[in-house]
Every structure is written in C-alpha cells, then in structure tokens.
Amino acid sequence: MSRLIVKNLPQKITEEKLRSTFSSKGIITDLQLKYTKDGNFRGFAFVGYKTNEEAELARKYFNGTYIGAAKIDVQACTDLGDASKHSKKKKELSKVNAENEKESKKMDKTKKKTVKSLLEKYKDDPKFQEFLSVHKRNNGETWTNDSILEVANLYVEQKGDKEKDEDKEDSKKITKNVNTFFNVKLTNLPYKFKKKQVKAFLDPLKPPSIRVPPKIHGIAYVGFKTEKERNQALNKHKSLWEGHQIFVSVYEKKESESITAVDNKNLKWKEQEESMESAETVGESGRIFARNLSYSVSEEDLRQLFSNYGPLTEVNLPIDRLTRRSKGFAFVTYMMPEHAVKAFAELDGTSFQGRLLHLIPGKMKEDIDSAQGDDGNFKKKKVQKEKSTAGSAHNWNSLFLGSSAVADVMSEKYNVDKSEVVLGDSGGKSAAVRLALGETQIVQETKKYLEQEGISLEAFDKPPVKRSKSVIVAKNLPANTSGTEIREMFAKFGVLGRVVIPPAGITAVIEFSDPGEARSAFTNLAYTRFHGTPLYLEWAPENAFVLPNSEVPVKGPVSEKESEEEKNEDLDTPEKDTTLFVKNLNFETTDDGLRNHFSKCGQLISASVATKKCSKTGSRLSMGFGFVTYSSKSSADKALKELQHSRLDTHAVELKRSNRALEDNKMSAKKTTKDGKPSTKILVRNVAFQATRQELTEIFKTYGELTAVRLPSKMSGTGTHRGFAFVEFASKSDAKKAKSELSGSTHLYGRRLVLEWAEQEETIDSLRKRTAELYDAGSLSASKRKKFEMPTAKVEDE
C-alpha cells in the first residue's frame, strides 16, 4: 500500500511540518489533516507516497517515533470496502449487541405502560372500538402490544388529518380574501423609508396592506380593497415627494410564480436523473473515467496499471499548459468491455501512488455519422472520415514526397523552369522518370540531414513494431517550408521539443513534450489544408531519435579541453552492452561529477545526467537519473560490481544495463537474419501498369551497367505486364547501391517501387552438384529395401 494513516498527532501540527517530516523518505503525492465540521483537528492524517516501497520504508521508520511530545502510530491504509478491517471490531460488536438486548427489554416495559394508557383513554370512544374491530385480521388472532400501538397511531393520524383539512379550507378562504386586493407597485423611493412615509404619500387614501421587501431598497407594494382606490393611486404617477419622482404602476401577482420557483429548483435534479438513466455502463462503452490521480502520474504509469486487466486502445491524460503537470483525471478505453468491467470492479477505491482511485463509467465517443446526422455536405464528411482513419498505419510512408514539391525543388536546384522539369524532353527521359530520379536524390539528401540531427534511419527502413506517442512526421509539405511556420502551427497544441526540417523543406519531424498534446495536434491537423495541399501526418517509430530530448547536449562555446575530449571520443567506438543506466541521482549532481565518479573503472565515452527544461525559469533541471557509456564491456562489468549502491553526493546509486542499447542490438540482429542474400538481381514490385521497360531501364542504369531488364507480361490480350520486373546488374556493388537508394521512397506514376533481392537461377553445374549430394546421402534410394545382416559373433550360453 502506498497510502499511510498517521494517528496520535499533536493538536498544533501543521501540514507543512508534517510534509517536511515525511518527505525525507520519498515523494509525497497526497497529505490530508482531518478536521471535524466545527474545525477541530481529529488527531490523525493521511500521507500518500508515489511507490509502495517508499510508503513501507516510511512506515517502518516513523512508526513509534515522536513528533513533539506525541508518540505517533503509522500504519498502512486499507482499500475502500475491504472486509478485513472489520474483523478487529467483532468483540466490540458483541458488546453492542448485549447492550441492545438490555435496551429492548426496557422498551417492552414502556410499551406495556403506553398500551394501558391508550386503552383507558379511548375506552368510551365508540369510533376507536369500531376501528379496532375493522383492523383485526382473524377472529382467533390476539392483540399484541405492538399491534395495538400501530392501530392507535393510525387512528390518531387519521383524526389529525381531518383537522388539518378543515384548517386548510379555512386558510383557502382567507387567502382568497387576501388575494382580492388591487395591488400597486411604487418605485424610486428613498433609500431608507418607512411605511408611515408611504401612507403620507398616498394620503387621503388608506391602503389596508403595505409590503416592503427586506432585501430590495426603494420599492414598496400597496394593496387596495377596491379598483377605484387603485385608480386614484395611479393618478400620483411621476409625482414629486421629498425630492424624488415616484413611479406608480399596476402590479398583478401571478399564481404560477410560486409554482415555477419550486419547479426551477427541481429541474436540475430531473435533468441529472435523466442523464444518469441515459448514461452508458462500463460494460457497454468499455471506457473508464479515472479521477483523484496524482499530479505527477504519467500515461505510462496508467498503462502499466490498467493493462493488467486487458489490452488498451487509448489512454488520455490531460496536461495543464502552465504547470506542465496532469490535471488529476484521465480516460482509459479498453479493447474489450469485459476487461473494463473487471478493472472497474477491482481498482475502484484502491490506492495508486498514494491516492484513492475513483472510477466512473465514461461515455463512448460519438461517431462521425451520428454526430453530423444528415447535415453537412459530402466534402466535410469526407474530411472527417479521413481524420478518423489518420491513425491507421496501413497507408503510411515516412519519406513520402509530393510530385509538385519535387518538381519545385529540382527547378530551383538546377535553375530550370518547372514546366521544363515536368514537360520538357531531356535525352529521351519521360517526366515520370525525371521526377522519380529527382525524388530519389532529395530522399538521400533528407536522410543524410536527418542522420546529422540525431534521427535513427534504421527505424525508418522497415515497418516498426511500435510507434512513438510524442513524435510526428509531417509530409506532403510545399517546397522550402520554413521551420517557423511548422512551429507556429504545432505550438498551438502544446510545448514542442525538437523540430527537424531538411533543407528542401518537404518533410518535418516534430517532437512534443507530452503525448496527450501530440495526440490532440495529430487529430486536429491531419488532412488539413496547408498552403493549398493536404497535410499528411503519421506517428514516427518508437526509437526515431537516437537520444531523448533530455539527453541531447546543449550546443555552446567549445573549449580546448572539450574539443580534445571529443576527438578522443570520436576515435573510440564503444562495444556492445557498455551503456549503464544510473538511477537515484542527487538533483545537484552534474555531468562532471558523474564522469569523475565512474572514471575509476575504465575509459568513458560519455557520462550525462538527464535534464528537462523548466517552463517557468527556462533553466535545465535534473531528472534524477543518467547514462554512462564505457569504451569496453569489461569496464562496464567492473562498474556494475564495484560501484553498485556506491555513494555519490549523499545518494546511493543504482546501476543496471540500459534497455535502449539491448533493444538496438536485438533490432540489428533481426535485420541481419531477415534480409535476403545480396546478389546482382533485384525484384521490383508494385510497378505501375502504364510504366514501360524503357522507363525502368532509364531509372536503374544511373547506378551502373545493366545486363538485363525483364518485365513479365500477362496472357495474350489481357494487358501490358503483371506489375513487377527483374533488373540484373553487371556487378553486385551497383545492385547494392541501387537497392539502398531506390528502396527508400521512389515513386513511378504515383506508385512506390518496392525492391527485394531476387533468388538466383540455378545453373547446370549447381543442379548436378545438388543431385550428387542427395545421392551420396541416400535420399534417392530410400524407397528400396535394404538387407540387414545379423552380427556373426557367437553367443555363449550361461
């Protein structure tokens, strides 16, 4: 349990003092001192920690200690609805039951006395005797004390109701007489006036009723018995009296005013009841609204908690833009509603990061068609459908370039008009071939620039297993798009980290500091118009950046020592499994202090403390962890053994191997195993049907000498070709170069070319060799029967 209850606190304890006392053992997420309705302190408080380990450490340390002169008792809180906490009170309940039995005996004695007094009181009342005989069920039934009391109470209530009805009829007659007054409203009276002054103003008229509102000044209501008197009072409209011009008007009190006042109060409750009736349950929507969360909670923490009950489709944690912390609530959506019901039943009322979770059924998101209905034209509906399907990755291409933007870049680069790029004839090459080659060149330049900016190109080569939740790739941008435009467009939705735009300005990589803000930017900007072209967005791979934003070194003036260290670091390339993750660092620890502490075990490549930017001051703040990279694996193993739990700036350091390095090694190993063997022959898939053999030859011959280009055709009379081709180079190096450059994002007639290594055709020599190997192994004669000879050795009788 991450939530503690602290009992026997002194009466003059303050929240600041209690927080400073308990914060020495961990991060406090919640602290509450409990008071009565009158404001008196009840002597106990609740303290919540971020983790269960911190709470258990605080309980063991503070339990039985003294705050002032009071010895406090610190225990773990139980969850709401936990039956185990009631087991300690069984003895107390037994005592209470015994006392209740004594009180029941006393009540029986008092009932007997009251029954006797009632029978004597209504002894001579014939109506009461008749009332008793009517309420008797059976002839053989005997009257008990309880039954006599019930019947007597009914008789008294009915008798009292008749008297009340008579009183109501009398009051109605009186109200009718009262409501027959002819009322007049006087306004613009002096601030402080009395009824005597109103009578003096209406003299010689003598009104029977004058009403002055207690909370409204300058107004009075006057009632007359006849309409003639009221008309005489209206003649004094706009007359001056004590320096004030008095306004007199007819006032008719509506009977429905009192009814509507009561109805308005009940309207809110009725609307709330109707909304509760129409609300969906968790089993229908699969969506949960979680509140009373810690302000330091992250989306990853919520995913780890709720994913134990089933796969999740969405976790939305709103972030406050000023404080950059969570707002204390979140929405969790499950793929299967059954898993949501299970999570709702087991997690509601439990403690999470020191706070009690409060779960409420969430409403299902409205569909586009149901939200718009029949209204809206076709274009708006199409845009909404495109936005709804923007998150699906089946049609994503990270390095997609628009044909118009490619033509703009080529015309600017070679100082040629755009029409000549698209329509002009240059050496017999068609416009499709020129655009494909220009796109390939731009993609290669973009890749080099992205690699210089710290983006991992290996993550973009193949379809990633996981996508990032905070990095967005913007595509189909116009040529020479500036970074300021992209920043202004995306900064409306949250705080940006890194924004990388290649020199051509056709694509951009945008990093957000919070996943929720990135999600809102993605949903709002996908397929919107940007300078007349639709904006294509996709989520970048999970490891798109080599280093997180907090670990990117800040560029500044480089000293001579730093330049020498950088030269030495460039010369040394680290081995595998040499990066260590350093946890529980002091917030005052710097990079130099971390380097000095870990340099004892070997040569270091890098040592950095993870930092983040403060939204208020703009300075860099430590996040309490860092990374250390050694040049050799033996040095890293030595640091794990010798420096584990060592003291650095009064903090015990925890070490383990970095998961990021392990995942990179796994991805590289998978890549080497899955790729086919390089050869001189390439299989080209997804070829447009209007493409010709000549156009393919023009594209591939720019990378080397070709020996054959084959475009298999369909059956006679059914079409041109089958949509794929085989290209064979004279050398393997030319084939490798063509595959590496053209397989990125080269489009021919709007279709992306997919390149794979083709299987080599077997020659006659290879067939003969394979047949000989099979014959020697005996597989060709396996169907024939073999003769089995018994050993000739003699068996001696025992």
N, C-alpha and C positions, 0 to 999 in steps of 0.2 A: 504494500500500500504506500502511495506517495503522499498521503494526507495524514496529519497528526493532530491529536487533540491534547492541549496543554491545560491541565487543571491546577487549582490551588494557586492562582496568580495573585499578586498583591493588588489591592484596590486602586492604587495610584499608578499602575503600569500604563505606559503609552504604546501606541502602535510602532512608533519609530524606535523606541528602546527594544521592544520585543523583536522587531525585524533585524536590528543590528546584532542582537544576540544570536539569533538562529541562522542568519545569513552566512556565518562563518563555516557552515558545513555543507553549503550548496546554494543553488539558485532558487529563491523563493518565488513561486508563482501566485500564491494567494495567502493572505493573512487577515483574519477577522476576529475582532474582540466582540464578545456577545454581551448585549445590554437588555434590560427589561424595557417595557413600554414607557416607564417613568424616567428612563435614562440612567438607571443604576447598573453598575458593572456586575455581571454574574459570576466572575471569578475564573472563567475559562476562555480559551481561544482556539481557533483552528489555524494550522500552518500547513501550507502545501508546497512540496518540492517538485522539481522538474522530473526527477527519476526516483524509482523505488529504492535504489542503493543509497542515495543521498538522504532520503527520509529515514531509512533504517539506521544509518550512521548517526544522524541527529538524535534519534530516539535512544540509542544506546549511550550517547554522550551526555545528553541533558536530563535523562530520567533520574530523579532523585537529587538533582542539584538545587542550588538556592538562587533565587532572584530576590535580592534584598534579604528580608528575614523569612521569606516563604519558601518552603520546600515544594518544588513543582513535581507534578506527575505527568509524564509524557507517554502516550500510548497511540497505537495505530488506529485510525478511524475505520469503522466497518461501513460497507456499502449500504445504500438505502434498501430497505426490505430484507436485510439479512436476518434470518431467523436465529442465528447462533447467539446474537447479543441478548435475546430474551431468555436464554437458558439460565442465566445468572439470577434472574428475578423469580424463580419458581418458589423459593422459600417465602419471599415477600408476598407473592400471590396467595399462598396458603394461609398466611396470617390475615390477609384482607378478606378472604372467604369466611374465615371464622368470625371476624367482626361483623360481616354482613349477615350471618345467621343470627347473631345476637340482636341486631337491629330489626330483623324480620319478626322475631318473637315479640319485640316491643310494639311493632306496628300492628300485630294481630290483636294485642290488648287494646290499643287505641281504637281499632275498627269496631270491636265489640261495644265500646262505650258510645261511639258515634251512631251505630245502628240502633241502640236503645233510645237515644235521644231523638232520632228521626221518627221512630215508630210512635213515641209518645207525642211528638209534635203534630203529626198528621193522623192521629188516632181518630179524630172526629171529622176528618175531611173525606167525604164520600168519593170525590174525584180521584184522590190518591189511591183509595181501595180498588176502585174500578181500573185504574192504571196498572196496579199490581196484578190483577187477575188477567188483564189482556196480555201482559208480557210474560206470563207463566207458560212455558212450552208444553209440559206434560202434567197430567193430574198427579202422577206419582212423584214428581220432582219436588225436592225440598229446597227451601230458600237457604242460601249461604250468606255470610256477611258481605262478601264481595258482590254477589248478585243484587242484594238489597241496596247496596251503596250505588251501583250502576244505575238501577231503575230510579232511585231517588234523585240522583244527579240529572237524569234525563227529564224527569218531571219538573225540577226546578228550572232547567234551561228553557223548556218549552213555555213555562209560565212567564219567565223573564222576557222571552222573545215577543210574546203577545203585548207585554207592557211597552217594549221598545217600539213595536209597530204603531201603537197608539201615540207614542211620543213623536214618531216621525210624521204621522199625519198632521199632528198639531203644528209641528215645525214647518211643514209644507205650506200650511195655511198662513203662517206668519210670514214666510219668505215671499209668498205671493203678494201679500200686502206691502212688503218692503220693496219688492221689485216693481211695484206700480208707480214709484217715484219718477218724475220727469227730471233727468239729470242735466247739469250744465258743467262745462269744464272751464276753469279760469287759469290763464297762463300769464307769464311776465309779471308775477307778483314779486314783492321784495324778498330778499334772501331769507330774512328772519321775520316772519309774520305769524300772527295768531288768529284763531277763529273769530275773536271779537272784531278784528280789523276787517274780516270778510263780511261779517254781519253789518258793520258800519258802511261798507262799500255798497251793499245791496239794500240798504235802508230806503224805503219803508217796508220792503219785502222781508218776510220772516221765514227762511227756509227751515224745514224740520231736520235736515241732515247736512252736515258739512264734514267732508273727509279730506284729511291732509296726509299724503304719502310720507312715511318717515324718512325714506332714503332719497327722495327726489325733492329738490327745493324749487320754489317759485310756481308750484302747481297746486290746485285745490279742486275738489269735486263737490258740487252743491246739488241737492235734490229738493224738488218742489212737489206739492201734492197735486196741483192742477197744471194743465198745459198753459193756461192763461198767465199764471205766475212765471212760468219759464219764459214765455214770450216777452214779458215785461223785463226780465233779467237780460235777455238778449239785446234789448234796446241800449244797454250800457256797454255794448261792444266798442272797443277803442277809446273809451273814456279815460281821462287822466285822474290819477289818485295817488297822492303823495309822491309826485314826480315820476310816476311810472304809467305807461299806457297799457291798460289791462285789456286782454283779448278774451272775449266770451264766445263759446261755441257749444253746440249741442253735443252731448255725449250719450251714446247708447251702448250699454254693456251687453255684449253678445253672450248667449248662453253656452256657446261652443268653446269659449276661451278657456274655461277651466278644464274642459274635456281634452282640448288639444294640448294643453300644457302637460297633462299626465301622459297622453299618447306619445308626445315627443320624447319623454323620458324612457318609455318602453320601446321606442323604435330601435334604439341602438342594440338593446338586448335581443329583439326579434331578428335584426339583421345578423347579429353574431350567431344566433341559433341556426338560422338558415344556412350561413356559410359553413358551420360545423357539420350540418346534415349533408351538404353537397361536397364536403371535403373527401378526398380520396384517402384510403388507408395505405399503410406501408405495403401490404400485400398486393395492392393494385398498381401503385406507381413505382415501387422499388426505390424510392428516393427518401432520404432522411435529412432533416434539418437539425444539426448539432449546435448547441449554444453553451455558454459558460465555459468556453475554451480559454486556455492560457494565451496571453498576448504574444508569447514567444514561440508558439506552435508553428510548425511548417506543414506544407502539403505532404511531404514525405512521411512525417510522423503520423498524420491521419491515414495515409495509405497503408502503413505498416499495421496500424491498429485495426482498421476495418477490413483489410484484405484477408485477415484470418478466417473470415466467415464466407468468403466467396469472391469471385472476380469483380472488379470495379470497372465502370465505364467512364466515370468522371468524379473528380474531387475539386470543388471550387471553394477556395479560401479567400474572401475579400481582404484587401490590404488598405490601410489608411495611408493616404498620399503624404500627409505631413509627418506622421511619426514613423512611417515605414514598418509598422507592426500590424499584426492581424487585428480585426475588429471584434474578435471573440466569438464568431459563429462561422459555420461552414455548411455546404451542401454536399452530400455523398450520394451517388447514384450507383446501384448495383446492376449487373447484367441480368440476374435472375431475381425476381421479387421474393422468392423463398429465402434467399440468403439475407435480404434486407430485413425480413421478419425475424430471423434468428439473431441478427446483430442488434436489432432494436430491443428484443426481449432480454438479451444478456448484457448489453452495455449501458442501458438506461439506468442512471443512478450510481454508476461505478465511478471511481476516482481515476482521472487521467491527467498526469503531470500536475498533481496537487489540487485539482479542481473536480467537482462533481459534474459528470456529464449529464446534460439534459437533452434528450432526444425527442423530436416532434415529427410526425409524418409530413413529408414535403409534397408539394404539388407537382404534378407531372408537367413537363414543358409542353406548351401548345404547339401543334403542328402548323406549318405554313398555310395549308389549305383551310384549316379550321379557323385560324386567326384572321385571314383575309376574307373568307367566305366567297361569295360571288363577285364582290367588288374588286377593283384593280384590273388593269389591263394585262395583256399577255407578257409584255416586256418586264413589268415589275415582278410577276410571278416567276418568270424565268430567272431573273437575277436572284430572287430569294431561294430558288431551288439550287442554283449554282453555289450560293453561300452555304447552304446546308450541307452540300456534298464536298465543300472545300477541304474538309478534314480527312477525306479518304485518300489513301496514298497510291491507288492503282494507276492514276494518270500523272504522277509526279515525275519531273525530270529536272534535277537540281541545276544543271548548266544549260537550260533552255534559253535560246536567243531568238528574238523575233526577226523575221526576214527583213523587215523595213529598217530596224535598228542596225542590222548587219550591213545593209547597203549604205546607210548613213556613215557608219564608221569607216567603211572601205573608201567611200568617195572623199572623206576628209583626210584619210591617211595618204592616199595616192594623188590628191589634188585633182580629182576627176569628178565630173558631174554625176549625180545619182542616176540619171537616165541612161548614161553610158554603161554604168555598172550593171543595170538590170536589162537593158535592151540592146546595148552595143555588141558588136562582134569583135572578139579578140582571139585570133588564132583558131577560129572554129569552135571555141568553147561556148556552150549554151549558158543562159542566165542561171539555170539551176546548178550547174557545175561551179560557176564563179561564186555563187552565194554559199554553196557547201564548203568550198575551199576557204573562203573568207571567214565563215563561221568557225571552221577548224582552227584557223590561225588565231582568232580572237579568244577561243576557248583555251588554247595553250598559253596565251599571254595572261588570261584571267587566272589560270591555275598557278602560274609562277607567282603572280602578285598575292594570291590568297595564301600560298605557302609561306611567303615572306611575312605575312601578317599573323602568322601563328595558327593557320587553319590546316587541319589534317586532311590531305587529299585522299588518303586511303579510306576515310569514312564515306566519301562521295563516289568511290569507284563501283561499289556493289550495293544492292538494296540492304539497308541497315536492319538489324533485328529490332532495335529500339530507336525511338525518335526523341529528340530533345523537347523539353517543355517550356524553354525560355529563349531559344534561338530560332529565328525565322529567316527563310531565304525568300527574297523578293525578286521576281523575274518579270520578263517582258517589259522592262523599263525602256523609255526612249533613250537614244544615244546621248552621251555626255550629261547624264543626270548628276546634279551636284549632291554632295553629302548633306548640305544644309537643308535641302528640300526634303530628303528622306528623314532626317532627324526631326524636323518640324512636323512632318506628317505622323510619325510614330510616337513622338514625345507627348502627344495629347492623351495617350492612354496609360502612361506610367514613366518610370525612371529608366533610362536606357543605359546599357553598359558600353559595349563596343559596337561600332557601326563601320563595316568594312565595305568599301565600294571600289572596284577595279578602275583603272584609268579610262576604259571605254564607257563606264557608267551605265552598262546594260543590266547588270545584276547587282544585288546588295545582300549582305548578311547583317542582320540586326539582332542584337542581344539585349534582353530585358533582365532587370534585376529580380523580378518576381514573376513566377509562372502564371498567376492569375491575370496580371496586366498584359502579359504576352498573349494569353488566350482571348482577352477582350479585343486587343488590336487585330488579331487574326480574324475573328468573326466579323468585325466591323469593316475591315479594309479589303477582305478577299473579294476579287472580281469587281472592285470599284474602278471608276474611270480616273486615270492619272495621265494628264496631257493627251486625252483622246484615245488612250489604249487601255484595255482591261489589265488590272494588276493581278498577277498570279503569285500566290503565296504557298509555301509549303514549310513543314517543320523540318529543320535540319537534323542530321544524325546526332545521336546522343553525344558522341565524342568529336563534335565538329571542331572545337578549339583544342589545341594541344594542351594548354594550361587554362585553368579557370581565371575569371577576371580578377579575383583577389590575389592571384599569384603572378600576374603579369608585372614585370619590373617597370617602375616609373622612369621614363627617359629624362635625363638631366645632364648637367655638365659632368664629363667623364674625366677623372683624374688619371695621373700616370700609373699609379699603383693598380687602379681598377682596369686600365687598359692592358697592363701586363698580365693580370689575373685572367682577363677574358681571352688573351692569346693562349695562355696555358690551358684554359678550359676547352678552347676550340681544338687544341691538339689531341686531347684525351677524349676518347669516346667511351661512355660507360658500358659495362657489361650488363647482362640480364639480371634481374632481381637485385638491383643495387639501390633502389629508391625506398626510403623508410618514411613511414607516416608517424609524426611526433605529436602526441596528444597531451593535454593538461599543461599547456604552457602558461606561464605568467603573462598577463596582458602588457607588462612592461618589458618583456623580452624582445630584443631586436634581432635583425639578421646577423649582425656581427657577433652578438653573444651566443646565438645558436651555432654559428660556424666555429667559434673558439671552443665550445663545449664538445662538439663532435669531431673536431680535427685530431683528437688524440688517437683515434682508431685507424686513421689512414687518410689518403688524399681525397679531398672533397671536390666534386664537380659543381654542386650548388647546395645552398642552405638558405631557405626562405621561410618567413613567417607569414601565414595567410592573413590578409588585411581586407578591410572593407571601407568604403567611403562614408563618412558621417554626413547625413543630409542637412544638419544644422550648421556645423562649422566648416565642412568641406575637407577636413583632415582625414588621414588614414588611421583606422583603429584596428588593433589586433583582434583576431577571432579565436585565439586560444589554441591553435594547432599550426603545424608547419610540415615541410617536406625537406628531407636531406638525401642527396644523391652522392654515392661514392663512385670512384672510378673502377673499383674491383669488387667482386662479390665477397671475397674473403674479408674485406674491411667492413662491409655491411653486416656479415655474420658476427664479426667481433664486436661491433657496436650493439647488436641485439643482445649479446651475452653480458657484456661489461657495463653498458650504460642503461640497461633496463631498470626503471624506478630510481635512477640517479637524480640528485637534487640540482635544479637549475633555477636560480632566483627564487629560492624557498619553495619550489613546486616539484613534486615527484613526477618525473617524465615517464610516459608510457609509449612504448615503441612497438610497431608491427610493420610488416611489409605493405607497400602501397598497392591497393587493389587496382588502381589505374594502370600500373605497369603490368600486372598479371593479365588483365583483360586485353591489353595491347598485344602481349605475346600470344595469347590464345587466338586473337583475330588474325595475326600474321601467320600462325601455324595453319589455321583453317584455310587461309587464302592459298598457301603453297600446296596443300593437299588437294583442293578442289579444282585448281586451274589445270587445264589440259597441257600436253606437251607442246612446246613451240615447234613450228615447222615452217616450211616455205609456202604452205597452202592455207588460205583463210576462207571461211564460210561467212558470207554476207547475207543476213536475214533482213526481213521487213523492207524489201526493195519495192519502191512504188511501181505500179504496173505501166505507167507511162514512161519509165526510165528505159534507156537503151543500153546495149553493150558498149557503144562508143562513149557514152557519158560515164559509165563506171570505169572504163579504161582511162579516161582523162583525169578522173579523181585519183586513182591509185598509182598512176605512172609518175606522179610528182614525188613519190617516195622511193623509187628505184625501178630497175628493169623488170618488166613483166614477161613471163613465159606463156601464160595462158589466162584468158578471162572467159568463163563459161556461164551462160545464162540459160538454164534449162527451160524449155518451152513446154506448154501444155499439149494435150492431144490435138490433133489437126482440126482446125476450125473452131476451137473453143476459146482462144485468147492468145496473147503475146507470150508471156512467160509465167512461171509458177511462183514468183515473189521472192526468190533467193538466187544467189550467184556464188561461183567459186572463182577466187582470184589467187593465182600462183606467181610468186616472185622467184627471181633467179637466185637470190641469197636469203638466208634466214634473218640476217640483221635488218634488211629492208622490210621484211614482213613484220618483224617486231616493232619497228618504228611506225609503220602504217597502222598497226593494230592499236598501239598505245595512244596515237594522236586522233585517229578517226573514231575510236570507240567511246570517246567522251560524250559529245553531243553534236554529231554531224547529221544534218537533215537534207534529204534529197526529195524535192517535190513535197515538202511538209512532213515526210516520214523519217523517223530516226533510224539510222543504219546500225544494226546490231552485228558485231563482229565476234567470231569464235574461231578457235583453231580447228581446222578440218582434219579428219583422220586420213592418214596417208594410205594410198592404194598399195596392196601387196604385190611385189614383183614375183617373177617365176622362181628366182633363187630363194626368196623368203618362203614361198609356198613349199618348195622342196625341202628346205631345212626344217620347217614346222612338221611336215609329214614324217621325216626321218626321226624326229624327237618323239612323236607319238608312237611310231613303230617300235622304237627301242624300249619305250615304257611299257609296251604290251597292250595298249588300249585297242589296237586294231584287231588283235587276235583274241580278244576277251570272250567272244561268243563261242569259240571252240572249246571242246572238253580237253582237260589235261589229265595225264596219267600220274597217279600218286603212288610212289614206291615206299613200302614199309622199310624201316631200318633192318639190316641183316644181323644185327648183334643178337647173340643168344641170351635167352632169359633163364637164369639159374633158379632151380626150384629151392624153396626154403626148407 
